[in-house]
Amino acid sequence: MSQTSTFRFNFRSAPGAIVTPIGGPRETESCYSPYVAQQLEVVLAGADPFAAEATLTITFPLQDGSGLSGEVEVTIPLGTTLADATDLVAAAWNAGPQAYQLYGATSDGVDTITLVARSYSTSVPAASLVGTFSDAHTAVTSQTVAASAPSLVMGRFYQLGTVTPSLAISGTPRDARPATTAAGATVATLRGVVGREVNSTMLSLPNPPTAWDAYPAGQVWPGLLRGQVYVQVDPASASMTTSSEIHVVIAAGAYSLIGAVASAADGANTIRIDNAPAGNVLASVVSVEENLQPFTTSSGRFVLLKVNRTN
């Protein structure tokens, strides 16, 4: 079936639509895609231990619009090992009010200090965080994780995620679980399908009319664990029928849509779930595949699945 109406609310169904029959089993969990905080690493190098007392000064741009710089200064005593020096630098950073407002610092106890942004909107170029020693030691900064606000597309499988430590609230119930795409999932970690409660693609921006609808970072959405839901089909898959195998795409290869389904395996790039072991998510095809064509060429295919995760 192809849907070609230009009035989006006339579509019979939409990817992620939860259409479990009245009285049928239906179970969801509240999830959200967490923001990703920037992470920087400062690596110390040089003579180990320190042959003389040295001072490390780290300058960084303030993020208040003033154009001014902040500074953290730490004195490293004679005989200190690089491992102990990283602890001193991390402690000095966390004790600096201006520095700690931007990043929380941890030491790996070897030679590296990791700085995790305390806001997802903080993103300081690594080159602008400069460490200068009073001796021949060096402190080189690099970015290991870029700040981002990942969205999750409706109608695709997901797995549970984690929250960056500086953004987490320890020991506090949140009522919603952090989640991420199915990239790299196993049959044990695959949870369910990113669902939508209202069967309409008339959603506000940033959802354009010719692209898949997605939940922006931070927005709570229903993850379907048990029930019937429309799931996206990878464009490279053969047509899905009620007798099809169901393989979830977890890495790019023959298929390209992470979290979508396909009718045939692609080695380690897919996970089969129509015959998954007990305790994991199971699925079966309920009805024939559909094709969503909002305005011009088709933006994709989707199929109605019955999903069941029992734990």
Backbone torsions as a table, in degrees:
resi	resn	phi	psi	omega
1	MET	NA	135.0	175.9
2	SER	-115.0	140.2	178.0
3	GLN	-109.2	117.6	-174.0
4	THR	-119.9	1.5	-178.8
5	SER	-60.7	137.3	177.1
6	THR	-81.1	-9.2	175.8
7	PHE	-92.6	107.6	-169.0
8	ARG	-63.6	-28.8	-177.9
9	PHE	-76.3	-6.3	177.3
10	ASN	-87.9	-3.5	179.4
11	PHE	-61.5	142.2	179.0
12	ARG	-65.1	-38.7	-179.2
13	SER	-156.0	170.1	-178.9
14	ALA	-140.4	149.6	179.5
15	PRO	-55.4	132.2	-178.8
16	GLY	92.3	-9.7	-179.8
17	ALA	-62.9	128.2	179.2
18	ILE	-92.2	114.6	-172.3
19	VAL	-125.4	36.4	178.0
20	THR	-59.8	130.2	179.4
21	PRO	-56.6	148.8	178.2
22	ILE	-57.8	129.9	-178.2
23	GLY	87.7	-11.2	179.4
24	GLY	-79.8	165.2	179.7
25	PRO	-66.3	133.3	179.9
26	ARG	-149.7	122.2	179.1
27	GLU	-140.2	128.6	177.4
28	THR	-126.4	163.0	170.6
29	GLU	-128.9	147.1	179.4
30	SER	-83.0	127.1	-178.0
31	CYS	-133.5	168.0	173.1
32	TYR	-154.9	156.4	176.0
33	SER	-93.2	113.5	-177.3
34	PRO	-73.0	150.1	172.1
35	TYR	-65.4	151.7	177.7
36	VAL	-107.1	121.9	-179.1
37	ALA	-85.3	146.6	176.2
38	GLN	-65.0	143.1	174.6
39	GLN	-128.6	133.7	176.7
40	LEU	-119.1	153.4	173.7
41	GLU	-122.8	134.5	173.6
42	VAL	-111.8	115.1	-176.5
43	VAL	-104.6	124.9	177.8
44	LEU	-91.5	142.3	178.6
45	ALA	-147.9	152.5	179.6
46	GLY	140.6	-166.5	-177.5
47	ALA	-59.0	136.8	-178.1
48	ASP	-133.7	110.5	7.2
49	PRO	-82.8	179.0	178.9
50	PHE	-68.0	129.7	-178.5
51	ALA	-81.6	-13.2	178.0
52	ALA	-156.3	162.5	177.0
53	GLU	-61.4	140.0	-179.1
54	ALA	-139.2	156.5	177.9
55	THR	-118.8	130.9	175.0
56	LEU	-108.5	127.3	176.1
57	THR	-117.0	123.3	178.1
58	ILE	-111.6	120.8	176.3
59	THR	-107.8	147.3	-177.2
60	PHE	-150.9	148.9	-179.8
61	PRO	-76.0	131.2	173.8
62	LEU	-68.7	152.0	-176.0
63	GLN	-109.4	34.1	-178.5
64	ASP	-105.4	7.8	179.2
65	GLY	84.6	0.5	-177.0
66	SER	-80.0	-21.4	-175.6
67	GLY	79.8	3.5	-179.1
68	LEU	-88.4	168.6	-179.8
69	SER	-115.8	150.7	171.9
70	GLY	-101.9	171.8	-175.0
71	GLU	-149.5	138.1	171.4
72	VAL	-121.6	128.3	-179.2
73	GLU	-124.3	133.3	-179.7
74	VAL	-137.8	136.6	177.6
75	THR	-97.9	129.2	-177.9
76	ILE	-110.2	115.6	-174.3
77	PRO	-68.5	160.6	173.3
78	LEU	-54.6	135.4	176.2
79	GLY	85.5	-2.2	179.4
80	THR	-71.1	135.5	175.9
81	THR	-79.0	160.7	176.0
82	LEU	-59.6	-37.7	179.4
83	ALA	-59.7	-46.2	179.0
84	ASP	-70.5	-32.2	179.1
85	ALA	-63.5	-37.9	178.7
86	THR	-63.4	-37.2	177.0
87	ASP	-63.7	-42.2	179.7
88	LEU	-64.0	-41.7	-178.4
89	VAL	-66.9	-43.8	178.5
90	ALA	-61.4	-41.9	179.6
91	ALA	-65.7	-40.9	179.3
92	ALA	-65.3	-39.3	178.2
93	TRP	-62.2	-47.9	-177.2
94	ASN	-67.7	-21.2	178.4
95	ALA	-85.2	-10.6	179.9
96	GLY	-88.5	117.0	-175.1
97	PRO	-56.0	-45.7	-178.7
98	GLN	-67.9	-40.8	-178.9
99	ALA	-67.3	-46.2	-175.1
100	TYR	-70.4	-21.8	174.4
101	GLN	-66.2	-26.6	-178.2
102	LEU	-94.9	-46.2	-175.0
103	TYR	-140.2	146.5	168.0
104	GLY	-96.8	139.4	-174.7
105	ALA	-112.0	139.5	172.4
106	THR	-133.9	149.3	179.2
107	SER	-105.3	142.2	175.7
108	ASP	-88.1	1.2	178.8
109	GLY	70.6	16.5	178.3
110	VAL	-126.1	-71.3	179.6
111	ASP	-156.4	7.9	-171.3
112	THR	-127.2	134.7	172.4
113	ILE	-108.4	124.9	178.2
114	THR	-99.0	128.1	177.8
115	LEU	-109.9	121.5	179.8
116	VAL	-112.1	124.0	-177.8
117	ALA	-60.5	142.1	-179.6
118	ARG	-90.3	0.0	174.6
119	SER	-142.8	141.0	179.4
120	TYR	-66.8	-18.5	-179.2
121	SER	-86.4	-6.1	177.8
122	THR	-82.9	124.6	177.5
123	SER	-150.1	96.9	-177.8
124	VAL	-100.0	128.4	177.0
125	PRO	-56.6	135.1	-178.1
126	ALA	-57.8	-34.9	-177.8
127	ALA	-67.0	-19.1	-178.3
128	SER	-90.9	-2.5	174.7
129	LEU	-103.8	103.3	-167.2
130	VAL	-113.2	124.8	175.8
131	GLY	-106.1	128.6	-178.1
132	THR	-128.0	122.9	176.3
133	PHE	-91.6	154.4	175.5
134	SER	-80.7	-9.4	176.9
135	ASP	-121.3	-152.2	-174.1
136	ALA	-87.3	-1.4	177.5
137	HIS	-66.3	158.9	178.9
138	THR	-127.2	155.9	174.7
139	ALA	-137.1	104.5	-173.6
140	VAL	-107.6	129.9	-177.9
141	THR	-103.8	137.0	174.6
142	SER	-140.9	157.1	177.3
143	GLN	-93.2	130.4	178.1
144	THR	-106.9	-28.3	178.0
145	VAL	-137.1	126.7	178.2
146	ALA	-85.7	146.3	175.6
147	ALA	-66.6	138.8	179.2
148	SER	-157.0	164.3	177.8
149	ALA	-127.8	77.5	-173.5
150	PRO	-68.7	135.9	175.1
151	SER	-99.7	160.4	177.5
152	LEU	-120.3	128.0	-176.2
153	VAL	-77.5	137.3	178.9
154	MET	-70.9	143.7	177.1
155	GLY	85.5	17.5	176.4
156	ARG	-124.9	155.1	178.2
157	PHE	-71.9	152.1	-179.0
158	TYR	-137.4	168.9	170.9
159	GLN	-133.9	163.9	-179.3
160	LEU	-71.0	148.0	-178.4
161	GLY	-118.3	-163.5	179.6
162	THR	-132.7	162.6	177.5
163	VAL	-108.3	134.3	177.5
164	THR	-56.1	132.2	-173.2
165	PRO	-48.9	-42.3	-176.2
166	SER	-69.3	-15.4	178.7
167	LEU	-102.1	-5.4	-177.1
168	ALA	-83.7	152.2	173.6
169	ILE	-113.2	104.6	-172.6
170	SER	-67.2	136.3	173.1
171	GLY	70.3	15.7	-178.1
172	THR	-113.5	123.4	176.5
173	PRO	-60.9	135.9	-176.8
174	ARG	-111.2	-13.7	-179.3
175	ASP	69.0	-15.2	177.4
176	ALA	-132.1	144.5	-175.0
177	ARG	-103.2	137.1	176.5
178	PRO	-66.5	140.3	-177.6
179	ALA	-138.6	161.8	178.7
180	THR	-143.6	178.7	-178.5
181	THR	-66.8	174.1	-179.8
182	ALA	-81.6	6.7	-177.9
183	ALA	-57.6	124.4	177.6
184	GLY	73.3	11.2	-178.0
185	ALA	-68.2	161.9	170.3
186	THR	-115.1	170.8	179.4
187	VAL	-63.2	-25.7	179.9
188	ALA	-79.2	-33.0	-176.4
189	THR	-90.6	-18.1	178.9
190	LEU	-63.2	127.1	-173.5
191	ARG	-97.6	-70.4	-175.1
192	GLY	-165.1	-151.0	-174.0
193	VAL	-116.9	136.8	174.8
194	VAL	-67.7	110.6	-172.9
195	GLY	-104.0	172.8	172.7
196	ARG	-133.8	139.5	-178.1
197	GLU	-80.4	-32.1	-176.9
198	VAL	-106.8	125.0	-177.1
199	ASN	-82.2	75.9	179.4
200	SER	-153.6	140.7	174.2
201	THR	-99.7	11.6	177.2
202	MET	-83.5	68.0	-179.5
203	LEU	-101.8	155.8	-178.4
204	SER	-73.5	165.4	175.1
205	LEU	-58.1	148.4	17.3
206	PRO	-90.3	22.8	179.3
207	ASN	-85.4	103.4	179.8
208	PRO	-75.5	157.9	-173.7
209	PRO	-69.6	-19.0	-176.5
210	THR	-109.1	14.6	178.7
211	ALA	-126.7	161.0	179.1
212	TRP	-63.5	137.1	176.3
213	ASP	-68.7	143.7	-177.4
214	ALA	-143.8	153.0	174.1
215	TYR	-90.3	126.7	177.6
216	PRO	-70.3	162.0	179.3
217	ALA	-55.5	138.1	177.2
218	GLY	91.3	-18.4	-178.9
219	GLN	-82.5	133.4	-180.0
220	VAL	-80.5	137.7	-178.6
221	TRP	-142.4	160.9	-179.5
222	PRO	-86.3	126.0	172.8
223	GLY	-98.3	116.8	-176.1
224	LEU	-80.4	120.0	177.0
225	LEU	-99.6	-29.2	-176.4
226	ARG	-149.3	122.3	-179.7
227	GLY	144.7	-163.1	-179.8
228	GLN	-113.0	136.3	-173.7
229	VAL	-153.0	148.1	176.3
230	TYR	-84.2	126.5	-174.9
231	VAL	-120.4	142.1	-179.7
232	GLN	-69.1	142.8	176.2
233	VAL	-106.7	132.5	178.5
234	ASP	-62.6	139.2	-177.0
235	PRO	-61.8	-20.9	-179.8
236	ALA	-89.0	-2.9	-178.7
237	SER	-77.8	150.0	168.9
238	ALA	-68.2	166.5	-177.8
239	SER	-60.1	137.7	180.0
240	MET	-89.8	131.1	176.9
241	THR	-128.1	176.8	-178.5
242	THR	-66.9	-13.3	178.1
243	SER	-102.7	5.3	-175.7
244	SER	-72.9	147.5	163.5
245	GLU	-69.8	159.1	-180.0
246	ILE	-125.3	115.7	-179.8
247	HIS	-120.2	125.1	179.3
248	VAL	-89.0	131.3	-179.5
249	VAL	-79.6	122.1	180.0
250	ILE	-116.4	-7.9	177.5
251	ALA	-157.2	151.2	-178.6
252	ALA	-71.1	141.2	178.4
253	GLY	-171.5	-113.6	173.0
254	ALA	-66.7	-26.7	178.5
255	TYR	-112.8	163.9	-172.8
256	SER	-128.2	-18.9	-175.7
257	LEU	-95.2	102.6	-179.9
258	ILE	-63.9	126.8	-179.7
259	GLY	94.8	-12.5	175.5
260	ALA	-79.5	175.7	-179.7
261	VAL	-116.3	159.6	178.1
262	ALA	-143.3	162.4	-175.5
263	SER	-89.6	-8.3	-179.3
264	ALA	-138.5	154.8	-177.7
265	ALA	-74.3	156.5	172.2
266	ASP	-134.1	59.8	178.7
267	GLY	57.6	-135.2	-178.4
268	ALA	-76.1	-1.9	-179.6
269	ASN	-84.4	-6.4	-179.8
270	THR	-135.1	160.0	174.6
271	ILE	-125.9	127.7	177.8
272	ARG	-84.8	131.7	-176.6
273	ILE	-123.9	-1.5	177.2
274	ASP	-79.1	-7.8	176.7
275	ASN	-134.4	29.9	-175.3
276	ALA	-66.2	151.7	178.5
277	PRO	-62.9	157.1	178.4
278	ALA	-56.5	142.4	-179.8
279	GLY	93.8	-8.3	177.1
280	ASN	-111.8	173.5	-178.5
281	VAL	-71.7	132.6	176.6
282	LEU	-115.6	154.4	178.7
283	ALA	-152.3	154.0	173.7
284	SER	-144.9	152.6	179.6
285	VAL	-80.2	129.9	-178.2
286	VAL	-93.5	-43.7	-176.7
287	SER	-145.3	174.3	-174.9
288	VAL	-64.6	156.9	-179.5
289	GLU	-66.1	150.6	175.7
290	GLU	-120.5	168.9	-175.6
291	ASN	-136.4	119.2	-175.4
292	LEU	-92.7	116.8	-178.1
293	GLN	-126.4	84.0	-173.8
294	PRO	-68.6	-47.2	-175.8
295	PHE	-134.2	-53.7	-176.7
296	THR	-115.7	-114.4	178.2
297	THR	-74.4	162.0	-177.8
298	SER	-61.4	137.2	176.2
299	SER	-95.9	0.6	176.4
300	GLY	149.9	176.4	-177.2
301	ARG	-122.1	155.2	176.3
302	PHE	-152.9	160.9	-173.2
303	VAL	-142.1	149.2	179.7
304	LEU	-84.9	120.9	179.7
305	LEU	-115.0	149.1	167.1
306	LYS	-99.3	120.6	-174.5
307	VAL	-112.9	142.1	179.5
308	ASN	-148.4	110.1	171.6
309	ARG	-112.7	123.4	-169.1
310	THR	-96.4	0.7	179.5
311	ASN	-130.7	NA	NA
